[in-house]
């Protein structure tokens, strides 16, 4: 791992007067707890926002001002080479990069949290990404966006003030939360569609087809969006997930009620709940959870990524931001999929998360007893069958092969396995990751 050092050394008193006892390599975050809490808070808002935004978004599609993100021309130069881009996060390292990003000519993909600050400091983002349903116009209204080429990448569930007031092009996507029966995959997609043909026998076409897998925070989404847009090598700025300085997050700028630009600093205050991370820095449990999700997204995307930050993601190779901008992001070696998997999956195994490979792609599973739970989980997946005619889904009661068996529902179709999975190959890889994780823990002194 690349080593990053910091002179910032917060003293965090624990309950016994010592340094905080939480250690990154021993934390097992339960994604369901975070996801369930988020779902309860946000789904109602997204349903209401989806209805409120319908007219504005559909009219934008008809005008040609909105399109599905997959229909956007790719970020490719005339010689066929993919352009590099920066993924912007809210960490304190962004302050160190600002002066250099002014000279960056590639993509800059930020969220609504960063957009106004970047513009005030002379940096025009190519894309603003909206994920949170509470993303609203008031966050970014201090800038006259009609004078920019910036595009808003959003789903239909954000606050209606953002969609109604946005003057430039809209690139649309649908959230994929892993549940095919979710509001996003069913009702929301159907709401944003149009009919063609006769009334009773119409054909429906989705305005928004592209689903993007969610990983709790904005940087993974920005990564997937950059990939869809065709960007090549990606660089992180402000994706710290930890504290290397006396700042909690980047220094933001916005206009006050008098129209004056005001700087807002975010000082760091230690607390006993802090986590001591693998490289000696401190963070919060939620940020360690976000790190796990970002590394999962790295595996899923397979993209070449370099970090210009001084945070806790030392699994991703480091590159000096000054040098990156000087070279405009070109000339950095492409990362092999095995390299990405080795670095990311070893960390994931250390914190109780594992990658499963199937013929349909990769998925992630959290468990406490992988040698028992993972084979059981994969057997459950392999027992799912679907009829090739009526689409009836059935769960086999044992491991017997039902491929090609007559469908008991329609009596016409044949049952086919929904997902093909090599359990032995997956367990062999998982066992190696567990061994590598134990060696890493031993090196860190946390076994």
Secondary structure in CASP SS format (residue, H / E / C, confidence):
PFRMAT SS
TARGET T0000
AUTHOR 0000-0000-0000
METHOD secondary structure of the structure
MODEL  1
X C 1.00
X C 1.00
X C 1.00
X C 1.00
X C 1.00
X C 1.00
X C 1.00
X C 1.00
X C 1.00
X C 1.00
X C 1.00
X C 1.00
X E 1.00
X C 1.00
X C 1.00
X C 1.00
X C 1.00
X C 1.00
X E 1.00
X C 1.00
X C 1.00
X E 1.00
X E 1.00
X H 1.00
X H 1.00
X H 1.00
X C 1.00
X C 1.00
X C 1.00
X C 1.00
X H 1.00
X H 1.00
X H 1.00
X H 1.00
X H 1.00
X H 1.00
X H 1.00
X H 1.00
X H 1.00
X H 1.00
X H 1.00
X H 1.00
X H 1.00
X H 1.00
X H 1.00
X H 1.00
X H 1.00
X H 1.00
X H 1.00
X H 1.00
X H 1.00
X H 1.00
X C 1.00
X H 1.00
X H 1.00
X H 1.00
X H 1.00
X H 1.00
X H 1.00
X H 1.00
X H 1.00
X H 1.00
X H 1.00
X C 1.00
X C 1.00
X E 1.00
X E 1.00
X E 1.00
X H 1.00
X H 1.00
X H 1.00
X C 1.00
X C 1.00
X C 1.00
X C 1.00
X E 1.00
X C 1.00
X C 1.00
X C 1.00
X C 1.00
X C 1.00
X E 1.00
X C 1.00
X C 1.00
X E 1.00
X E 1.00
X E 1.00
X E 1.00
X C 1.00
X C 1.00
X C 1.00
X C 1.00
X H 1.00
X H 1.00
X H 1.00
X H 1.00
X H 1.00
X H 1.00
X H 1.00
X H 1.00
X H 1.00
X C 1.00
X C 1.00
X C 1.00
X C 1.00
X C 1.00
X E 1.00
X E 1.00
X E 1.00
X E 1.00
X E 1.00
X C 1.00
X C 1.00
X C 1.00
X H 1.00
X H 1.00
X H 1.00
X H 1.00
X H 1.00
X H 1.00
X C 1.00
X C 1.00
X C 1.00
X C 1.00
X C 1.00
X C 1.00
X E 1.00
X E 1.00
X E 1.00
X C 1.00
X C 1.00
X C 1.00
X C 1.00
X C 1.00
X C 1.00
X C 1.00
X H 1.00
X H 1.00
X H 1.00
X C 1.00
X C 1.00
X C 1.00
X C 1.00
X C 1.00
X H 1.00
X H 1.00
X H 1.00
X C 1.00
X C 1.00
X C 1.00
X E 1.00
X E 1.00
X E 1.00
X E 1.00
X C 1.00
X C 1.00
X C 1.00
X C 1.00
X C 1.00
X H 1.00
X H 1.00
X H 1.00
X H 1.00
X H 1.00
X H 1.00
X C 1.00
X C 1.00
X C 1.00
X C 1.00
X E 1.00
X E 1.00
X E 1.00
X C 1.00
X E 1.00
X E 1.00
X E 1.00
X C 1.00
X C 1.00
X C 1.00
X C 1.00
X C 1.00
X C 1.00
X C 1.00
X H 1.00
X H 1.00
X H 1.00
X H 1.00
X H 1.00
X H 1.00
X H 1.00
X H 1.00
X C 1.00
X E 1.00
X E 1.00
X E 1.00
X E 1.00
X C 1.00
X C 1.00
X C 1.00
X C 1.00
X C 1.00
X C 1.00
X E 1.00
X E 1.00
X E 1.00
X E 1.00
X C 1.00
X C 1.00
X C 1.00
X C 1.00
X E 1.00
X E 1.00
X E 1.00
X C 1.00
X C 1.00
X C 1.00
X C 1.00
X H 1.00
X H 1.00
X H 1.00
X H 1.00
X H 1.00
X H 1.00
X H 1.00
X H 1.00
X H 1.00
X H 1.00
X H 1.00
X C 1.00
X C 1.00
X C 1.00
X C 1.00
X C 1.00
X E 1.00
X E 1.00
X E 1.00
X E 1.00
X C 1.00
X C 1.00
X C 1.00
X C 1.00
X C 1.00
X E 1.00
X C 1.00
X C 1.00
X C 1.00
X E 1.00
X C 1.00
X C 1.00
X C 1.00
X C 1.00
X E 1.00
X E 1.00
X E 1.00
X E 1.00
X C 1.00
X C 1.00
X C 1.00
X C 1.00
X C 1.00
X E 1.00
X E 1.00
X E 1.00
X E 1.00
X C 1.00
X C 1.00
X E 1.00
X C 1.00
X C 1.00
X C 1.00
X C 1.00
X C 1.00
X C 1.00
X C 1.00
X E 1.00
X E 1.00
X C 1.00
X C 1.00
X C 1.00
X C 1.00
X C 1.00
X E 1.00
X E 1.00
X C 1.00
X H 1.00
X H 1.00
X H 1.00
X H 1.00
X H 1.00
X H 1.00
X H 1.00
X H 1.00
X H 1.00
X H 1.00
X H 1.00
X H 1.00
X H 1.00
X H 1.00
X H 1.00
X H 1.00
X H 1.00
X C 1.00
X C 1.00
X C 1.00
X E 1.00
X E 1.00
X E 1.00
X C 1.00
X C 1.00
X C 1.00
X C 1.00
X C 1.00
X C 1.00
X C 1.00
X C 1.00
X C 1.00
X C 1.00
X E 1.00
X C 1.00
X C 1.00
X H 1.00
X H 1.00
X H 1.00
X H 1.00
X H 1.00
X H 1.00
X C 1.00
X C 1.00
X C 1.00
X C 1.00
X C 1.00
X C 1.00
X C 1.00
X C 1.00
X C 1.00
X C 1.00
X H 1.00
X H 1.00
X H 1.00
X H 1.00
X H 1.00
X H 1.00
X H 1.00
X H 1.00
X H 1.00
X H 1.00
X H 1.00
X H 1.00
X H 1.00
X H 1.00
X C 1.00
X C 1.00
X E 1.00
X E 1.00
X E 1.00
X E 1.00
X E 1.00
X E 1.00
X C 1.00
X C 1.00
X E 1.00
X E 1.00
X E 1.00
X E 1.00
X E 1.00
X E 1.00
X C 1.00
X C 1.00
X C 1.00
X H 1.00
X H 1.00
X H 1.00
X H 1.00
X H 1.00
X H 1.00
X H 1.00
X H 1.00
X H 1.00
X H 1.00
X H 1.00
X H 1.00
X H 1.00
X C 1.00
X E 1.00
X E 1.00
X E 1.00
X E 1.00
X C 1.00
X C 1.00
X C 1.00
X C 1.00
X C 1.00
X E 1.00
X E 1.00
X E 1.00
X C 1.00
X C 1.00
X C 1.00
X C 1.00
X C 1.00
X C 1.00
X C 1.00
X C 1.00
X C 1.00
X C 1.00
X E 1.00
X C 1.00
X C 1.00
X C 1.00
X C 1.00
X C 1.00
X C 1.00
X C 1.00
X E 1.00
X E 1.00
X E 1.00
X E 1.00
X C 1.00
X C 1.00
X C 1.00
X C 1.00
X C 1.00
X H 1.00
X H 1.00
X H 1.00
X H 1.00
X H 1.00
X H 1.00
X H 1.00
X H 1.00
X H 1.00
X H 1.00
X H 1.00
X H 1.00
X H 1.00
X H 1.00
X H 1.00
X H 1.00
X H 1.00
X H 1.00
X H 1.00
X H 1.00
X H 1.00
X H 1.00
X C 1.00
X C 1.00
X C 1.00
END
